[in-house]
Each structure stands twice: as C-alpha cells, then as structure tokens.
Amino acid sequence: MRRIGWLVTALVVVFGVTVFASLRVIDGIGQSASASTRQPAAPGTRQLVKAPAASAPGTTTKTYSMKVSGLNRSYQVITPVKALPKSAPVIVMLSGFGSTVAQEESRDQLVPYAAAGQAEIVYPVAVGESWNAVGCCGYANTHHVNDLAFLKALMAGVDPGNQRSSYLVGYSNGARLAYRVACTTPGLFDGYAAVKGVPLPGCAVTKPVTLLQLASVNDPEIPYQPGDKGLEPLPVTTLLARLRTAEKCPDTSAVTHSGGMTLTTWAGCGSGARLGLALWQGGVHSFPRPPASEPAAAQVIWSFFTKTALAPIPR
C-alpha cells in the first residue's frame, strides 16, 4: 500500500508540473509568463522593442512601441548600416488597407533608399490593418482609433525638434489618412504623397502644402475625371482643381513624360509649396511598380520630394 501511495504522489507531482509548464507556454506563447520588472513607459514615450527584426541588406531595422490614446502602438524604423547624413529625410509610409508592414515594404520599394544611405524609412503599424481617416476604413474607423495622435507621437520620437525634412506617403486607405493629416495638421510633415487615394468628405486642404497625387486613369476605385466609374465620389481632376485654388498655385505648369506616366507639377504655390499629379495610363488600383507601371511610384515620389531628376531605384 505504501508503494502505491508513493506512486500516486509521484504521478500527481509530475502532472502538476506538466500542467504548470503548459500554462506558462500557453500564456506566454512559448515565453515565460512571469511578471516583467520593467516599468511601463508614460503615454507617448517610445520604447525600443527587444525582439529581433529582419533587415534588408545594408539596413538596420528597429521596432519601437508606445502607448497613445490608451492603445499600444508600434512602428518600424529602417536606417542604413552606416550613419545617415543630417540632410537625409525621414519618409513615413502608411500601408494600404489589409496589409502588413512586411507586405507594404515589399511593394512600395522605398527601403532601397535607406540601404543606399539616402533616407530613413518609417512604417507605422496600423490597428486591424486599417487607418482611421474619419469615415473610412475598417476596424480603425469603427473603433475611432486616434491615428492622428499616433503620428504626432511617432514624429516626436523619430525626429525630436523637427531637425530633418520629413514626408508622409500613404497608399489607398493610407492615402486617405495622409490627406487627413494635410487637412488638419499640415505642418506635421514637409510634404505629402497620396497614392491611389483621395480625401474623404469634410477633409479639405486649406493651407498650402507640398503634395503629390498619384493616380491611374483606369482605377476602378478612384475615378480620374467626372463621369468615370469608381467607388469614390471625388474624381482626381476635380480634386486637383480644388487643390490648385486652395494652394494658390499659378496657372502655368511643367509637364514631363516617362514610360506610361505623365507628371504635371505646379511650382510657386502659396508659401513656396509645390503641387504635383503623377498619372499612369494603366495600373488600376495597385501601387505603381514595374512591370505593370513604369516608372515605379517610389522613383516619382523620391524625385518630387528631393527636387531631383527621375532616376532608377537604388540597387
């Protein structure tokens, strides 16, 4: 009987240890669930996430987190391995709806500019893979996520004191949020690029900002001109006419052609701002890139922001 009692006791102990270990694995997704001794950061204060992140050749990727408006938010910062010159700009890229940061990096082709030592690229992480542009889109909109406050806190961490030039690029849903920033807080960035997205009703740019609109004539979501089919009520041509008036741009413009893209720019707008329209003949609602679209949107965006000639993406 004593031997049976010892056997039962041993089984109970082993079972208990196994269950405890299993609970720790489940709770921590493979990591220890013991309480952290690190004190939480104050709201709006960023912390470097220690988890390793994959980096493209020639770059270093760091992930930061912060609490903004009660939510834990994060963003990736991609820099060259070598130190950046102080003149190098910061480009913040807002992903399209339903896209992860990794998916956005692979299609927008901005990371090569970091690898070449020409820029710092920042990818904010969307909540529910969506951005709240007030009226659109997805989880972020229905749950009233304060993405504007997030971008303000992000820039305070990335470029304290506004020491460098900074630009905001958005694709589709991200473009709508970029317009919201340009409408409500135009001075947060030095320039904006909206790829296949237009402002929502109630969002009007009233102060001159340097802005590039990227569009396709056959986009099934964003109509190019009145009468074209599309999901948005505001055609691109109508939008550009409104922007030219609001930004006090001159009547004269410069027009250049490259591949299937026509770039129209208005220089000398109010407060020295510039306005541009990059228009592809094809490409539907996808992010412009070869082989469907020539040249790539990244080339046009870089050229417009830096006031340099259109050149191949760095390799």
C-alpha positions in Angstrom: 0.0 0.0 0.0 2.9 2.3 0.9 4.4 1.7 -2.6 1.0 2.5 -4.2 0.8 5.7 -2.2 4.2 6.9 -3.2 3.4 6.1 -6.9 0.2 8.2 -6.7 2.0 11.1 -5.1 4.7 11.0 -7.8 2.1 11.0 -10.6 0.3 14.0 -9.0 3.6 15.9 -8.8 4.6 15.1 -12.4 1.1 16.0 -13.6 1.1 19.2 -11.7 4.5 20.3 -13.0 3.4 19.4 -16.6 0.2 21.4 -16.3 2.0 24.4 -14.8 4.6 24.4 -17.6 1.9 24.1 -20.2 0.0 27.0 -18.8 3.2 29.1 -18.9 3.7 28.2 -22.5 0.1 29.0 -23.5 0.0 32.2 -21.6 3.3 33.5 -23.0 3.1 31.9 -26.5 6.2 30.0 -25.9 7.7 32.5 -23.5 7.7 32.8 -19.7 4.6 34.3 -18.3 6.3 35.7 -15.2 5.7 39.3 -14.5 8.0 41.8 -16.0 10.1 44.0 -13.7 10.3 46.8 -16.4 8.1 49.8 -15.6 5.7 50.8 -18.3 6.5 53.9 -20.2 4.5 57.1 -19.9 1.9 57.6 -22.6 3.5 58.9 -25.8 7.0 57.8 -24.7 8.5 55.3 -27.1 10.4 52.1 -26.1 12.7 50.0 -28.2 11.2 46.5 -28.6 13.9 44.0 -28.0 12.6 41.4 -30.3 14.9 41.0 -33.4 13.6 42.2 -36.7 14.7 41.0 -40.1 16.5 43.7 -42.1 17.1 44.2 -45.8 20.8 44.0 -46.9 22.6 47.2 -45.9 19.9 48.3 -43.4 19.1 48.0 -39.7 15.5 47.6 -38.6 14.3 48.6 -35.1 10.8 48.3 -33.8 9.5 50.8 -31.2 6.3 50.8 -29.1 4.4 53.5 -27.3 1.0 54.0 -25.7 -1.2 56.5 -27.5 -4.8 57.3 -26.6 -4.9 54.1 -24.4 -3.6 51.8 -27.2 -0.3 50.1 -27.5 1.1 51.3 -30.9 4.3 50.3 -32.7 6.4 51.3 -35.7 9.5 50.1 -37.6 12.4 52.4 -38.4 14.7 51.3 -41.2 18.1 53.0 -41.5 21.3 52.3 -43.4 24.0 50.4 -41.6 26.2 53.4 -41.9 25.3 56.7 -40.3 22.8 58.9 -42.1 23.8 62.4 -43.1 21.8 65.1 -41.3 20.4 66.1 -44.6 18.7 62.7 -45.2 14.9 62.9 -45.0 12.5 60.8 -42.9 9.8 59.1 -45.0 6.8 57.8 -43.2 4.9 55.2 -45.2 1.2 54.4 -44.4 0.3 51.0 -45.7 -2.8 50.1 -47.7 -5.9 48.5 -46.2 -5.5 44.9 -45.1 -1.7 45.0 -45.5 1.0 44.2 -43.0 4.2 46.2 -42.8 6.1 43.4 -44.5 3.7 43.3 -47.4 3.9 47.1 -47.7 7.7 47.1 -47.7 7.8 44.5 -50.5 5.7 46.5 -52.9 6.4 50.2 -52.3 10.2 49.9 -52.9 11.2 52.6 -50.5 13.6 50.5 -48.4 16.4 50.7 -51.1 16.7 54.4 -50.4 17.6 53.6 -46.8 20.0 50.9 -48.0 21.7 53.5 -50.2 22.2 55.8 -47.3 19.8 58.4 -48.6 16.8 58.3 -46.2 15.3 56.9 -43.1 12.1 54.9 -43.8 9.4 54.5 -41.1 6.5 52.1 -41.2 3.8 52.8 -38.6 1.8 49.6 -37.7 -2.0 50.0 -38.4 -4.6 48.8 -35.9 -6.5 45.9 -37.6 -4.5 46.6 -40.7 -6.5 49.8 -41.2 -6.3 53.5 -40.7 -8.9 55.9 -39.3 -9.4 58.6 -41.9 -12.7 59.6 -40.2 -15.3 57.9 -42.4 -13.1 55.1 -43.6 -11.8 52.4 -43.1 -12.3 49.1 -41.3 -11.6 48.4 -37.7 -9.7 51.7 -37.1 -12.6 53.8 -38.2 -15.4 51.8 -36.5 -13.4 51.8 -33.2 -12.4 55.5 -33.5 -8.6 54.8 -33.3 -6.7 58.1 -32.9 -4.2 57.7 -35.7 -3.5 61.4 -35.9 -2.3 61.4 -32.3 -0.2 58.3 -33.1 1.5 60.0 -36.0 2.2 63.1 -33.8 3.8 61.0 -31.1 5.7 58.9 -33.6 7.3 62.0 -35.2 8.2 63.4 -31.7 10.2 60.2 -31.2 11.7 59.8 -34.7 12.7 63.4 -35.2 12.7 65.4 -31.9 12.6 69.1 -32.5 11.9 68.7 -36.3 15.6 68.7 -37.2 15.2 66.9 -40.5 12.9 67.1 -43.5 10.0 64.7 -43.2 7.5 63.4 -45.7 4.3 61.3 -45.3 3.3 58.8 -48.0 0.1 56.8 -48.0 -1.4 54.2 -50.3 -5.2 53.8 -50.7 -6.5 53.8 -47.1 -3.2 55.2 -46.0 -3.5 58.0 -48.6 -6.8 59.0 -47.0 -5.1 59.3 -43.7 -2.3 61.3 -45.3 -4.9 63.7 -46.6 -6.5 63.9 -43.1 -3.1 65.0 -41.7 -2.7 67.5 -44.5 -6.1 68.9 -43.8 -5.9 69.1 -40.0 -2.2 69.3 -39.2 -0.4 70.4 -42.4 2.8 71.4 -40.6 3.4 68.0 -39.2 5.3 67.0 -42.4 7.2 68.9 -45.0 5.4 67.2 -47.8 2.7 64.6 -48.7 2.2 61.9 -51.3 -1.2 60.2 -51.8 -1.0 57.0 -53.9 -4.4 55.9 -55.3 -6.4 57.7 -52.6 -8.3 61.0 -52.2 -9.6 63.0 -49.2 -12.9 62.0 -47.7 -15.8 64.5 -47.5 -15.1 67.0 -44.8 -11.4 67.0 -45.4 -10.2 70.0 -47.3 -6.7 71.2 -47.7 -6.9 74.9 -46.8 -3.2 75.8 -46.2 -0.5 75.4 -48.9 1.3 72.1 -48.5 3.7 70.4 -50.9 1.7 67.5 -52.2 1.9 64.8 -54.9 -1.2 62.9 -56.0 -0.5 59.6 -57.8 -3.3 58.1 -59.9 -4.3 55.9 -62.8 -6.8 56.7 -65.5 -8.3 53.1 -65.2 -8.5 53.0 -61.4 -11.9 51.2 -60.6 -12.0 52.8 -57.1 -10.8 56.4 -57.7 -12.4 58.0 -60.8 -9.9 60.0 -62.8 -12.4 62.6 -64.2 -16.2 63.3 -63.8 -18.2 60.5 -65.4 -15.7 57.8 -64.8 -16.8 54.8 -62.8 -15.4 54.5 -59.3 -16.2 53.9 -55.6 -15.2 57.4 -54.5 -17.4 60.5 -55.3 -14.4 62.8 -55.8 -12.6 62.5 -59.2 -8.9 63.2 -59.4 -9.2 66.1 -61.8 -11.8 67.8 -59.5 -9.5 67.3 -56.6 -6.5 68.8 -58.4 -8.6 71.9 -59.4 -9.6 72.4 -55.8 -6.0 72.0 -54.5 -4.7 74.5 -57.1 -7.2 77.0 -55.9 -6.6 76.4 -52.2 -2.9 76.4 -52.5 -2.8 79.5 -54.8 -0.9 77.8 -57.5 -0.1 79.5 -60.8 -1.9 78.7 -64.0 1.3 77.5 -65.7 2.7 74.0 -65.0 5.5 71.8 -66.1 4.7 68.5 -67.8 7.1 65.6 -68.3 6.6 62.1 -69.6 8.4 58.9 -68.6 7.2 55.4 -69.7 3.5 55.2 -69.1 3.5 58.1 -66.6 2.8 61.8 -67.1 3.9 64.2 -64.3 2.4 67.6 -64.1 3.8 70.0 -61.5 2.9 73.4 -60.3 5.7 75.3 -58.6 5.5 78.6 -56.8 2.2 77.9 -55.0 1.4 79.7 -51.7 4.2 79.8 -49.1 6.5 78.2 -51.7 4.6 74.9 -51.8 4.5 72.6 -54.8 1.7 70.5 -56.2 2.0 67.5 -58.5 0.0 64.9 -60.3 1.7 61.7 -61.4 -0.7 59.9 -63.8 -0.3 56.4 -65.2 -2.3 55.2 -68.2 -2.6 51.7 -66.6 -2.1 50.0 -63.2 -5.7 50.1 -61.9 -5.7 50.4 -58.1 -2.4 48.7 -57.4 0.7 50.5 -56.1 2.6 51.7 -59.3 5.6 49.4 -59.9 7.1 47.5 -62.8 6.2 45.7 -64.9 2.6 46.9 -64.7 3.6 50.5 -64.2 6.7 52.3 -65.4 8.3 54.1 -63.7 7.8 53.0 -60.2 5.9 55.2 -57.8 8.9 55.2 -55.5 11.0 56.8 -58.2 8.5 59.6 -58.8 7.9 60.2 -55.1 11.7 60.5 -54.3 12.2 62.8 -57.3 9.3 65.1 -56.3 10.3 65.3 -52.6 14.0 65.8 -53.2 13.6 68.1 -56.3 15.9 65.8 -58.3 15.7 64.3 -61.7 13.8 61.0 -62.1 16.4 58.2 -61.6 16.3 54.4 -61.1 15.6 53.0 -57.7 19.0 52.4 -55.9 20.3 48.8 -56.1 
